[in-house]
Amino acid sequence: MPHLHRRPLHRRHGPLQQRRHPASAAVEADSFGWGGTVVSAYQVGRGYSGGSTNTGFAASRDGGLNWTSSALPGLTVAAGGTHERASDPVVAYSARHDTWMVGSLVFDGGDGRGIMVNRSTDAGGHWSAPTWAIGNDGGAWDKEWIACDNWASSPSYGTCYLTVTKLAGYQVELAKSVDGGLSWTPLNGPRPSANGSFPVVRPDGTLVVLYGLAGRVSSFTMTGGGTAWTSPVPISSGSQYDVPGLRDVSVVSADTDSTGRINAVWHGCRTATGCAWNNLVQATSTDGQNWTVTEIDTCPDTALCAASNQFAPSITADPLNPGRFAIVYNDLWNGAVSVKYLSSTDGGRSWKKRTTPLADAMPLTRMPDTNQGRMLGEYLGIAPANGSVVTTFPVAAAPANGQAFAQTMSTYTPLGF
């Protein structure tokens, strides 16, 4: 299926410019930015029962204005590899090694076999063959994230951390790399029960791991490059409203600014009456152990908000200017999804809502169906670049010429904090 080997990611600055591919179904973008370079990865050719034909990527070296895109080599059979499917793409960058990484969960049969990593030393121009980071042991794995210590003053500068769920017991497992993602070593530490985790590195080198699912979130910290750790602490005991017809698994997203302030966000129904809808929940901390939880007020009209569902929020921080955070999220209302944007300049104490959606009113029927509902993805791509913000997200256009889907990746840039 050669049409699945290239995924054009195009700039959205003003009116949307949509490009279509036969039977295209791109979902679930993650992004990372460093300086003016942004790399995004996403699923291409999403399947009904899980995973996709391959992991696609797009790279920009000018803050999101121009992009090159293709698919990762050697990962699945569609790109010369041996694995049937790939899922859960994540992007990381090690400043010390000047190396970009894309992690993918690979499938052979029903469950994920483990995490493989493709690497690039030229900002996404070329990618290595994938190598195993964790798994390939006969067990079942799910939902990884990778974070690198890019704080030059940190004693663990250059260390990258991977968190993932081992489905036997639903335990959070960790690994680390000190050579830019070339090799990985398992870490000891807490193995709490969860399906979904997110690592964040503070400027002092402390690794903070948030984990949980469906609105129930906890955290623990690790120091010494992953050699010492604290006991897990609860952050929120909320729940999630499962929206009929939609795959809307709630996973946490987090980032930290240069002061060490962490902002985390997820969707849930923490205060919604009878858990009848979802909204955005935020947790903030200055040490990764003590947290303040609030809801983000994105709609002053309670009746209107009760008829909508906000889901799949992703957050990023400006690494140079303290207190600047931004969120991209989906909003479902009346059977259609819009992509929306929030920004803060005071550490998340208050949020400014962009009045115009980045993408507006996409009917669920245009999205690829899965065995868990229609799907855009469990997260969206958002990254800082040259002092602004770049977002990447799927847009479900109306199919034409007999196509089954016309859901492709788009970007909107630049966006201000």
C-alpha positions as CSV (number, residue, x, y, z in Angstrom):
1,M,0.0,0.0,0.0
2,P,2.4,2.7,-1.2
3,H,0.0,5.6,-0.5
4,L,0.4,4.9,3.2
5,H,4.1,5.6,3.1
6,R,3.9,9.3,2.8
7,R,1.7,11.6,5.0
8,P,1.7,15.3,4.0
9,L,1.6,17.5,7.1
10,H,0.7,20.9,5.9
11,R,0.7,24.3,7.5
12,R,-2.6,25.8,8.6
13,H,-2.4,29.6,8.9
14,G,-5.8,30.9,8.1
15,P,-8.1,28.8,5.9
16,L,-7.4,25.1,6.1
17,Q,-5.6,23.5,3.2
18,Q,-6.7,19.8,3.1
19,R,-4.9,17.1,1.1
20,R,-6.5,13.7,0.7
21,H,-5.3,10.2,0.2
22,P,-7.4,7.1,-0.7
23,A,-8.6,5.3,2.5
24,S,-6.4,7.6,4.6
25,A,-6.9,7.4,8.3
26,A,-4.2,9.2,10.3
27,V,-4.6,9.5,14.1
28,E,-2.9,10.4,17.3
29,A,0.0,12.9,16.9
30,D,2.7,13.6,19.3
31,S,5.3,16.4,18.9
32,F,8.4,17.8,20.4
33,G,10.2,21.1,19.6
34,W,13.7,22.3,20.2
35,G,14.7,25.8,19.0
36,G,13.1,26.1,15.6
37,T,12.8,22.4,14.9
38,V,9.6,20.4,15.5
39,V,9.2,16.7,14.9
40,S,5.8,15.1,14.9
41,A,4.8,11.4,14.8
42,Y,1.4,9.8,14.3
43,Q,-0.4,6.6,13.3
44,V,-1.1,6.1,9.5
45,G,-3.6,3.7,8.2
46,R,-5.4,3.1,11.5
47,G,-6.9,-0.4,11.9
48,Y,-10.3,-1.4,13.4
49,S,-8.9,-3.7,16.1
50,G,-5.9,-1.7,17.1
51,G,-2.7,-0.2,15.8
52,S,-1.9,1.1,12.4
53,T,-0.1,0.2,9.2
54,N,2.9,2.2,10.3
55,T,4.2,5.2,12.2
56,G,4.4,8.4,10.1
57,F,6.5,11.4,10.9
58,A,6.8,15.1,9.8
59,A,9.7,17.5,10.5
60,S,10.0,21.2,10.3
61,R,13.2,23.3,10.8
62,D,11.6,26.7,10.6
63,G,9.1,26.7,13.4
64,G,6.3,24.8,11.6
65,L,6.1,26.9,8.5
66,N,7.4,24.2,6.1
67,W,7.4,20.4,6.6
68,T,8.8,17.2,5.2
69,S,7.0,14.0,5.9
70,S,7.2,10.2,5.3
71,A,7.0,7.0,7.3
72,L,9.5,5.4,9.7
73,P,11.7,2.7,8.1
74,G,11.9,-0.9,9.1
75,L,9.1,-0.8,11.7
76,T,6.2,-2.7,10.1
77,V,5.8,-4.9,7.1
78,A,4.5,-1.8,5.2
79,A,8.0,-0.3,5.5
80,G,10.3,-3.2,5.2
81,G,10.0,-4.4,8.8
82,T,8.6,-7.5,10.3
83,H,5.9,-6.3,12.6
84,E,2.2,-6.3,11.7
85,R,1.2,-3.0,13.2
86,A,2.4,0.0,15.2
87,S,0.7,2.3,17.6
88,D,1.1,5.0,20.4
89,P,3.9,7.1,18.6
90,V,5.9,9.4,20.9
91,V,8.6,11.9,20.1
92,A,11.6,12.9,22.2
93,Y,14.9,14.7,21.7
94,S,18.2,14.5,23.6
95,A,20.0,17.9,23.4
96,R,23.2,16.4,24.7
97,H,23.4,13.9,21.9
98,D,21.6,16.1,19.3
99,T,19.4,13.1,18.6
100,W,15.7,12.8,17.8
101,M,13.7,9.7,18.8
102,V,10.3,8.2,17.9
103,G,9.1,5.4,20.1
104,S,6.3,3.0,18.8
105,L,4.4,0.2,20.3
106,V,4.7,-2.8,17.8
107,F,2.1,-5.5,17.4
108,D,2.3,-9.1,16.2
109,G,-1.1,-10.6,17.0
110,G,-3.4,-9.3,19.7
111,D,-1.2,-7.4,22.1
112,G,1.8,-5.0,21.9
113,R,5.1,-6.9,21.9
114,G,7.1,-3.9,23.3
115,I,8.6,-0.5,22.4
116,M,10.9,0.1,19.5
117,V,12.8,3.3,18.8
118,N,13.9,5.0,15.5
119,R,16.6,7.6,15.8
120,S,17.6,10.6,13.7
121,T,20.7,12.8,14.1
122,D,19.7,15.3,11.4
123,A,16.4,16.6,12.7
124,G,14.2,14.0,11.0
125,G,16.0,14.1,7.7
126,H,17.0,10.4,8.0
127,W,16.0,7.7,10.4
128,S,17.8,4.6,11.7
129,A,16.3,1.2,11.7
130,P,14.3,0.6,14.8
131,T,15.8,-1.1,17.9
132,W,14.2,-2.5,21.0
133,A,13.9,-0.3,24.0
134,I,11.8,-2.6,26.2
135,G,9.8,-5.7,25.7
136,N,10.3,-8.5,23.1
137,D,10.1,-10.9,26.0
138,G,6.8,-12.7,25.2
139,G,4.8,-10.3,27.4
140,A,2.2,-7.8,26.5
141,W,2.9,-4.0,26.7
142,D,1.0,-0.8,26.2
143,K,1.3,3.0,26.1
144,E,4.8,4.4,26.4
145,W,6.2,7.9,26.7
146,I,9.8,9.1,26.5
147,A,11.3,12.2,28.1
148,C,14.9,13.4,28.0
149,D,16.8,15.5,30.6
150,N,17.6,18.5,28.4
151,W,18.5,20.9,31.3
152,A,22.3,21.6,30.9
153,S,22.6,22.3,34.7
154,S,21.1,18.9,35.7
155,P,23.5,16.2,37.1
156,S,21.7,13.8,34.8
157,Y,21.9,15.9,31.7
158,G,21.4,13.7,28.6
159,T,19.6,10.9,30.3
160,C,16.4,9.8,28.6
161,Y,13.6,8.0,30.4
162,L,10.9,5.6,29.0
163,T,7.7,4.7,30.9
164,V,5.4,2.0,29.7
165,T,2.7,-0.3,31.0
166,K,3.3,-4.1,31.3
167,L,-0.2,-5.5,30.9
168,A,0.6,-8.5,33.2
169,G,-0.6,-6.8,36.4
170,Y,-0.9,-3.5,34.7
171,Q,2.3,-2.2,36.1
172,V,4.3,0.9,35.2
173,E,7.8,-0.1,34.1
174,L,10.7,2.2,33.4
175,A,13.9,2.2,31.4
176,K,16.6,4.8,30.7
177,S,19.2,5.6,28.0
178,V,22.4,7.6,28.4
179,D,23.5,7.3,24.7
180,G,20.7,9.2,22.9
181,G,18.2,6.3,22.7
182,L,20.6,3.8,21.2
183,S,20.4,1.4,24.1
184,W,18.1,1.1,27.1
185,T,18.5,-0.3,30.6
186,P,15.5,-1.3,32.8
187,L,15.1,0.7,36.1
188,N,14.0,-0.5,39.5
189,G,11.5,1.6,41.3
190,P,7.7,1.7,42.1
191,R,5.6,-0.4,39.9
192,P,2.1,1.0,40.5
193,S,-1.0,-0.3,38.8
194,A,-2.1,1.8,35.8
195,N,-2.5,1.9,32.1
196,G,-1.0,5.2,31.1
197,S,2.0,7.1,32.4
198,F,3.8,10.3,31.6
199,P,7.5,11.3,32.5
200,V,8.6,14.8,33.1
201,V,12.1,16.0,34.0
202,R,12.6,19.1,36.2
203,P,15.6,21.4,35.8
204,D,17.3,19.8,38.9
205,G,17.2,16.4,37.2
206,T,14.3,15.0,39.2
207,L,12.2,12.7,37.1
208,V,8.4,13.0,37.9
209,V,6.2,10.1,36.6
210,L,2.5,10.8,36.5
211,Y,0.2,7.8,35.9
212,G,-3.4,6.7,36.0
213,L,-6.4,6.3,33.8
214,A,-9.9,7.7,33.5
215,G,-9.4,10.7,35.8
216,R,-7.6,8.9,38.6
217,V,-4.0,10.3,38.6
218,S,-1.0,9.8,41.0
219,S,2.7,10.5,40.8
220,F,6.2,9.5,42.1
221,T,9.6,11.0,41.7
222,M,13.1,9.6,40.9
223,T,16.5,11.2,41.4
224,G,20.1,10.2,40.8
225,G,19.4,9.3,37.2
226,G,16.7,6.9,38.3
227,T,18.5,5.3,41.2
228,A,16.4,6.6,44.1
229,W,12.6,7.2,44.3
230,T,9.8,8.3,46.5
231,S,6.6,6.5,47.3
232,P,3.6,7.3,45.0
233,V,1.2,10.0,46.0
234,P,-2.4,10.5,44.9
235,I,-3.2,13.6,42.8
236,S,-6.8,13.1,41.8
237,S,-9.5,10.5,42.4
238,G,-11.9,11.7,39.8
239,S,-13.5,9.7,37.0
240,Q,-14.3,9.9,33.3
241,Y,-17.5,10.0,31.3
242,D,-17.3,7.5,28.4
243,V,-18.8,9.3,25.5
244,P,-21.0,7.0,23.3
245,G,-19.5,6.3,19.9
246,L,-16.1,7.8,20.6
247,R,-12.8,6.3,21.7
248,D,-11.8,8.8,24.4
249,V,-9.4,7.2,26.8
250,S,-8.2,9.8,29.3
251,V,-4.4,9.9,29.6
252,V,-2.4,12.5,31.4
253,S,-0.2,15.1,29.7
254,A,2.4,17.2,31.5
255,D,5.3,19.6,31.0
256,T,7.6,21.8,33.2
257,D,8.9,25.3,32.7
258,S,12.4,26.6,33.6
259,T,11.4,27.2,37.2
260,G,10.5,23.5,37.7
261,R,6.8,24.2,37.9
262,I,4.9,21.2,36.5
263,N,1.4,21.6,34.9
264,A,-0.5,18.4,34.1
265,V,-3.8,18.1,32.3
266,W,-6.3,15.4,31.5
267,H,-10.1,15.1,30.8
268,G,-12.5,13.8,33.4
269,C,-15.7,14.6,35.2
270,R,-14.3,15.7,38.6
271,T,-17.2,18.0,39.4
272,A,-19.7,17.4,36.6
273,T,-23.1,16.5,38.0
274,G,-23.6,12.8,37.9
275,C,-20.5,12.5,35.8
276,A,-22.6,13.4,32.7
277,W,-19.8,15.1,30.7
278,N,-16.1,15.7,30.6
279,N,-14.1,18.8,31.1
280,L,-10.4,19.6,31.5
281,V,-8.7,19.0,34.8
282,Q,-5.4,20.6,35.7
283,A,-2.8,19.7,38.4
284,T,0.1,21.9,39.3
285,S,3.2,21.2,41.4
286,T,6.6,22.8,42.1
287,D,8.2,19.5,43.3
288,G,6.3,16.6,41.8
289,Q,5.0,15.5,45.1
290,N,2.6,18.2,46.3
291,W,-0.2,19.0,43.9
292,T,-3.0,21.5,43.5
293,V,-6.0,20.3,41.4
294,T,-8.4,22.6,39.6
295,E,-10.7,22.5,36.6
296,I,-10.0,24.7,33.7
297,D,-12.9,27.0,33.0
298,T,-13.2,26.9,29.2
299,C,-16.9,27.8,29.0
300,P,-18.8,30.3,31.2
301,D,-22.2,29.0,30.0
302,T,-22.8,25.9,32.3
303,A,-25.8,24.7,30.3
304,L,-23.8,24.8,27.0
305,C,-20.7,23.1,28.6
306,A,-22.9,20.3,30.0
307,A,-23.9,19.5,26.4
308,S,-20.2,19.2,25.3
309,N,-17.3,16.9,26.0
310,Q,-13.7,18.0,26.1
311,F,-11.1,15.3,25.6
312,A,-7.5,14.4,24.7
313,P,-5.8,17.5,26.0
314,S,-2.0,17.9,25.5
315,I,0.1,20.5,27.1
316,T,3.5,22.2,26.5
317,A,5.7,24.8,28.2
318,D,8.0,27.5,26.9
319,P,11.4,26.2,28.0
320,L,12.9,29.8,28.1
321,N,10.1,32.0,29.5
322,P,8.8,30.9,32.9
323,G,5.0,30.6,33.4
324,R,4.1,30.2,29.7
325,F,2.0,27.0,29.0
326,A,-0.3,26.0,26.2
327,I,-3.0,23.3,25.7
328,V,-4.6,21.8,22.6
329,Y,-7.7,19.7,23.0
330,N,-10.8,18.2,21.3
331,D,-14.3,19.4,22.0
332,L,-17.3,17.2,21.0
333,W,-20.6,18.9,20.7
334,N,-23.7,17.8,18.8
335,G,-22.0,14.8,17.1
336,A,-19.0,16.8,15.8
337,V,-15.5,17.5,17.1
338,S,-13.6,20.8,17.1
339,V,-9.9,21.3,17.9
340,K,-9.3,24.2,20.4
341,Y,-6.5,26.0,22.0
342,L,-5.7,27.6,25.4
343,S,-2.6,29.6,26.6
344,S,-1.4,30.9,29.9
345,T,1.4,33.3,30.9
346,D,1.0,32.9,34.6
347,G,1.8,29.3,35.1
348,G,-1.7,28.0,34.5
349,R,-3.4,30.2,37.1
350,S,-5.5,31.7,34.3
351,W,-6.1,30.6,30.7
352,K,-6.9,32.5,27.6
353,K,-9.1,30.8,25.1
354,R,-8.6,31.2,21.4
355,T,-12.0,32.3,20.1
356,T,-11.7,30.5,16.7
357,P,-11.1,26.7,16.7
358,L,-8.1,25.3,14.9
359,A,-10.4,22.9,13.2
360,D,-14.2,23.1,13.4
361,A,-17.2,20.7,13.6
362,M,-15.8,17.4,12.2
363,P,-18.6,14.8,12.3
364,L,-17.8,11.6,14.1
365,T,-19.0,9.6,11.0
366,R,-15.9,10.9,9.0
367,M,-13.5,9.4,11.5
368,P,-12.1,5.8,11.3
369,D,-14.1,3.3,13.3
370,T,-12.4,1.0,15.8
371,N,-13.6,-1.7,18.2
372,Q,-13.7,1.0,20.9
373,G,-15.4,3.7,18.9
374,R,-14.6,6.4,16.4
375,M,-11.0,7.7,16.8
376,L,-8.9,10.8,16.5
377,G,-6.4,9.6,19.1
378,E,-5.8,9.7,22.8
379,Y,-3.5,12.8,22.5
380,L,-2.6,15.6,20.2
381,G,0.7,17.2,19.2
382,I,1.9,20.4,20.7
383,A,5.4,21.9,21.0
384,P,7.2,25.2,21.5
385,A,9.2,26.6,18.6
386,N,11.0,29.9,18.4
387,G,8.9,31.4,21.2
388,S,5.6,30.4,19.7
389,V,3.6,27.2,19.7
390,V,3.1,24.6,16.9
391,T,0.1,22.1,17.0
392,T,-0.4,18.9,15.0
393,F,-3.8,17.2,14.9
394,P,-5.9,15.0,12.6
395,V,-8.6,16.7,10.5
396,A,-11.4,14.5,9.2
397,A,-12.6,15.9,5.9
398,A,-15.4,14.6,3.8
399,P,-14.2,11.6,1.7
400,A,-14.4,12.0,-2.1
401,N,-14.0,9.7,-5.1
402,G,-15.0,6.6,-3.3
403,Q,-12.5,7.0,-0.5
404,A,-13.3,5.5,2.8
405,F,-11.7,8.3,4.8
406,A,-10.0,11.6,4.3
407,Q,-8.5,12.1,7.8
408,T,-5.0,13.5,7.6
409,M,-2.6,15.4,9.8
410,S,-2.7,19.2,9.9
411,T,-0.7,21.9,11.7
412,Y,-1.7,25.4,12.9
413,T,1.2,27.8,13.4
414,P,2.3,30.1,14.8
415,L,0.2,30.3,18.0
416,G,1.0,32.7,20.8
417,F,1.3,31.9,24.5
